[in-house]
Amino acid sequence: FFLRLLQMARWHSVALLALAATTSGAAAFVTPVVSISAARIPVAKGTVVRGPALALRGGRATLMMANPNSATKDAKYALLFDCDGVIVLTEELHRIAYNGAFDAFGLKVNGEAVVWDVSYYDKLQNTVGGGKPKMNWHFTNTAKAWPSSTLGAAPADAAAQSDLIDLLQDKKTEIYKKIVTEVAEARPGVLSLMDEVLARPDIAKAICSAATKAGFDQVVNSVVGLDRRGRFDVVMAGDDVPRKKPDPIIYQMASEQMGVAPENCVVIEDSLVGLRAAKGAGMKCIITYTASTKDEDFYAEGADAVIEDLSNVDLDRIFKPLMEGSGDPFAAFKEPPRVAR
């Protein structure tokens, strides 16, 4: 009887989500979720539960349906893409958008306008993941004061500070979306690698970004395209998880949803923040550095490969040595460690 009720609830959820996706014109698959109490699922004594699922969901296990648009079938390996800096060189676009939001609200600290220059933003983006955490970190740790604005005096308590950050983030996203539409282009090799993995049934695929969903959607929909996006097994933005990178939870959740062990997952990242998230999840990580991250010592932080971009890398070069059990699977294409200056 219980199983019958569960089955009915499952397909009812599928129907409602499919209807919502159709009426909204959404091209990407929305994964329906049916939860049952973890207490009803027997777990052998001494069993190690992978990932954050039980803690994150308050003791509830989740049954996930596969994306019917994906070619993936019984995958034992997975390729996961970050978005900003990996798919598109967006960091300078983000900086311009932040400054536009600060200007729109007339932010001032001790009478000085709040402006993030290139060198400061390079450090900030390699320290903190996500837009709201960046602003919180800046006012708390760098400025050591909260700004006045067109709304009035500096916010005096945590609730008012959070409200200001929300407004700034909304304005920043509005500006960023306009910029992305006009100038964003895919980095070399990324779309061809995506096309390869989207056609492979034996390798699962995901996009996992710390970015706010609205800005993330604009980049992915504009540059990756709705057709490609709709064939990924997992697509997650920063709003979809409780903690931003460098916390590994976004990659842990992706591994769990794809059903692929972390040690068989390869993440493509561009920054120390993303690298720490990938390695914290127990995954291999290939860094495609940018102008603002090229001088970081990624190997010292555990990177498995560091390269300029994906123009000379295909799926077989990444996964064939891995599948054959190579101890250094990316040796054929990774750059050597740089000599300390």
C-alpha positions in Angstrom: 0.0 0.0 0.0 2.8 2.4 0.9 4.7 1.7 -2.3 1.5 2.3 -4.3 1.0 5.7 -2.6 4.6 6.6 -3.2 4.3 5.7 -6.9 1.2 7.8 -7.2 2.8 10.8 -5.5 5.9 10.4 -7.7 4.0 10.6 -11.0 1.7 13.3 -9.7 4.9 15.4 -9.0 6.2 14.7 -12.5 3.0 15.8 -14.2 2.8 19.0 -12.2 6.5 19.9 -13.0 6.1 19.0 -16.6 3.1 21.2 -16.9 4.9 24.1 -15.2 7.9 23.7 -17.5 5.7 23.6 -20.6 3.7 26.7 -19.7 6.7 28.7 -18.7 8.6 27.8 -21.9 11.5 26.3 -19.9 13.7 24.1 -22.1 15.9 22.6 -19.3 14.6 19.6 -17.4 13.3 20.2 -13.9 14.1 17.3 -11.7 11.1 16.1 -9.7 11.8 15.1 -6.2 9.9 12.6 -4.0 11.1 12.3 -0.4 10.4 9.5 2.0 11.5 9.3 5.7 15.0 8.1 6.2 13.8 6.1 9.1 12.0 3.8 6.6 15.2 3.0 4.8 17.3 0.4 6.5 21.0 1.2 6.6 23.5 -1.5 7.6 25.6 -0.8 10.7 28.9 0.8 9.8 27.6 2.1 6.4 29.2 5.3 5.3 26.6 7.7 3.8 28.2 9.8 1.0 27.6 13.5 0.6 25.4 15.9 2.6 22.0 14.5 1.8 20.7 13.4 5.2 22.1 16.4 7.1 21.0 18.8 4.4 17.5 17.5 4.1 16.9 17.1 7.8 16.9 13.3 7.8 15.1 12.7 4.6 16.3 10.7 1.6 15.4 11.7 -1.9 14.5 9.6 -4.9 15.6 11.4 -8.1 14.3 10.8 -11.6 16.7 10.9 -14.6 16.6 13.7 -17.1 14.8 12.1 -20.2 16.7 14.6 -22.5 20.1 13.4 -21.3 22.0 10.7 -23.2 23.5 9.4 -19.9 23.0 5.8 -19.0 24.7 3.8 -16.2 27.5 6.3 -16.0 30.5 5.5 -13.8 32.3 8.8 -14.5 31.2 12.5 -14.7 32.4 15.8 -16.0 31.3 19.0 -14.1 31.7 22.5 -15.4 31.9 25.7 -13.3 30.3 28.7 -15.1 32.0 32.1 -14.5 35.6 32.0 -15.7 35.2 28.5 -17.2 32.4 28.8 -19.7 32.7 32.5 -20.1 35.3 35.1 -19.0 32.8 37.0 -16.8 34.8 38.2 -13.8 35.4 41.7 -15.3 31.7 41.9 -16.3 30.8 41.1 -12.7 33.1 43.8 -11.3 31.6 46.4 -13.7 28.1 45.4 -12.6 29.0 45.5 -8.9 30.4 49.1 -9.3 27.3 50.0 -11.3 25.1 48.8 -8.4 27.2 50.7 -5.8 26.9 53.9 -7.9 23.2 53.5 -8.4 22.7 53.3 -4.6 25.3 56.1 -3.9 27.3 53.9 -1.5 29.8 55.7 0.6 32.0 54.6 3.5 33.5 57.4 5.5 32.5 59.9 2.8 34.3 57.9 0.0 32.5 56.2 -2.8 32.6 52.4 -2.8 34.5 51.2 -5.9 36.2 47.8 -6.5 39.2 48.2 -8.8 40.7 45.4 -10.8 43.5 44.4 -8.5 41.2 44.3 -5.4 38.5 42.3 -7.3 41.1 39.8 -8.4 41.9 39.1 -4.7 38.2 39.1 -3.7 37.1 36.6 -6.3 39.9 34.2 -5.2 38.9 34.6 -1.6 35.1 34.5 -1.5 32.5 32.7 -3.7 29.1 34.2 -4.5 28.0 37.8 -4.9 26.3 38.4 -1.5 29.1 36.8 0.5 31.6 39.0 -1.5 29.8 42.2 -0.4 29.4 41.0 3.2 33.1 40.1 3.3 34.1 43.5 1.8 32.1 45.6 4.3 33.0 43.4 7.3 36.7 42.7 6.6 38.1 45.3 4.2 36.1 48.4 4.8 35.3 47.4 8.4 32.2 49.6 8.1 28.8 49.5 6.4 28.0 52.2 3.8 25.5 54.9 3.7 23.4 55.0 0.6 20.5 56.8 -1.1 18.3 54.8 1.3 19.8 56.6 4.3 22.5 56.0 7.0 24.5 52.9 7.2 22.5 49.9 8.3 22.8 49.4 12.0 21.8 45.7 12.5 22.2 42.4 10.7 18.6 42.5 9.3 19.1 45.9 7.7 22.5 44.9 6.4 21.0 41.8 4.8 18.3 43.9 3.2 20.8 46.3 1.7 22.9 43.4 0.3 19.7 41.9 -1.3 18.9 45.2 -3.0 22.5 45.7 -4.2 22.6 42.1 -5.5 19.3 42.6 -7.4 20.6 45.8 -9.0 23.9 44.2 -9.8 22.2 41.2 -11.5 20.0 43.6 -13.6 23.1 45.4 -14.8 25.1 42.2 -15.3 22.4 40.5 -17.4 22.4 43.5 -19.8 26.2 43.3 -20.2 26.2 39.5 -20.7 23.6 39.8 -23.5 25.8 42.3 -25.3 29.4 40.9 -24.9 29.6 37.4 -23.4 31.4 34.7 -25.5 32.3 31.1 -24.7 36.0 30.4 -23.8 38.0 28.4 -26.4 37.1 24.7 -26.5 34.4 24.7 -23.9 31.4 24.2 -26.2 33.0 21.5 -28.2 33.9 19.6 -25.0 30.3 20.0 -23.9 29.0 18.7 -27.1 31.3 15.6 -26.8 30.2 14.8 -23.2 26.5 15.4 -24.0 26.7 12.7 -26.7 28.4 10.2 -24.3 26.1 7.8 -22.4 28.9 6.6 -20.1 29.8 10.0 -18.7 27.4 12.1 -16.6 27.4 15.9 -17.0 26.7 18.9 -14.8 27.1 22.6 -14.5 27.7 23.8 -11.0 28.1 27.6 -10.3 28.3 29.7 -7.2 26.7 32.6 -9.1 23.2 33.9 -8.3 20.6 32.1 -10.3 19.4 35.0 -12.4 22.9 36.0 -13.6 23.8 32.3 -14.0 20.7 31.7 -16.1 21.6 34.6 -18.4 25.1 33.3 -19.1 24.1 29.7 -19.6 21.0 30.4 -21.7 22.8 33.0 -23.8 26.2 31.3 -24.3 25.6 27.5 -23.8 22.1 27.6 -25.2 18.8 26.1 -24.0 19.3 22.9 -26.1 22.6 22.1 -24.5 21.5 23.1 -21.1 18.4 20.9 -21.3 20.6 17.8 -21.9 22.8 18.1 -18.7 22.0 15.7 -15.9 22.4 18.4 -13.2 22.4 22.2 -13.5 22.9 24.1 -10.2 23.4 27.7 -9.2 24.5 29.2 -5.9 20.8 29.7 -4.9 20.3 26.0 -5.0 22.6 25.1 -2.1 22.8 26.4 1.4 26.5 27.3 1.3 28.6 28.8 -1.5 32.0 27.6 -2.8 34.6 27.0 -1.4 32.2 24.8 0.6 32.1 21.5 -1.4 28.4 20.9 -0.9 27.4 21.9 -4.5 29.7 19.2 -5.9 28.7 16.7 -3.3 25.1 17.1 -4.2 25.8 16.9 -7.9 27.8 13.6 -7.4 24.9 12.2 -5.4 22.2 13.2 -7.9 24.2 11.8 -10.8 25.0 8.6 -8.9 28.7 8.9 -9.6 31.4 8.4 -7.0 33.3 11.6 -6.2 36.7 10.0 -7.1 35.3 9.4 -10.6 34.2 13.0 -11.1 36.3 15.6 -12.9 35.6 19.3 -12.3 36.7 22.1 -14.5 37.3 25.3 -12.5 39.2 28.6 -12.9 39.9 29.8 -9.3 41.2 28.8 -5.9 37.7 29.1 -4.5 36.3 26.6 -7.0 39.4 24.3 -6.7 38.9 24.1 -2.9 35.3 23.2 -3.4 36.1 20.4 -5.9 38.9 18.9 -3.8 36.8 19.2 -0.7 34.3 17.0 -2.4 37.0 14.4 -3.2 37.0 15.1 -6.9 39.7 15.6 -9.5 40.0 19.2 -10.8 41.4 20.7 -14.0 42.0 24.5 -13.8 41.6 26.7 -16.8 43.1 29.8 -15.5 42.2 33.4 -16.4 44.2 36.6 -16.5 43.2 37.3 -12.9 44.1 33.8 -11.6 47.1 32.8 -13.7 49.6 33.5 -11.0 47.9 31.4 -8.3 49.8 28.3 -7.2 47.0 25.8 -8.0 49.2 22.7 -7.8 50.0 23.6 -4.2 46.3 23.6 -3.5 45.8 20.1 -5.0 44.9 20.8 -8.7 45.3 17.7 -10.8 46.0 19.8 -14.0 46.4 23.5 -14.9 45.9 24.7 -18.5 45.2 27.9 -20.2 42.0 26.8 -21.8 40.2 23.7 -23.3 41.1 24.3 -26.9 43.6 21.3 -27.0 41.6 19.0 -24.7 39.0 16.5 -25.7 37.0 13.9 -23.7 39.2 11.0 -24.5 42.3 12.9 -23.3 40.6 13.5 -20.0 38.8 10.2 -19.3 40.7 7.4 -21.2 43.7 7.5 -18.9 41.4 7.8 -15.9 39.4 4.8 -16.9 42.6 2.8 -17.5 43.7 3.5 -13.9 46.5 6.0 -14.6 48.1 7.5 -11.5 48.5 10.8 -13.4 45.6 10.8 -15.9 46.1 14.4 -17.1 49.9 14.2 -17.7 49.6 14.4 -21.5 48.1 17.9 -21.5 48.7 19.6 -18.1 51.2 22.5 -17.7 54.2 21.9 -15.4 54.3 23.6 -12.0 55.7 27.1 -12.3 58.9 28.1 -10.6 58.4 30.4 -7.7 59.5 33.9 -8.3 
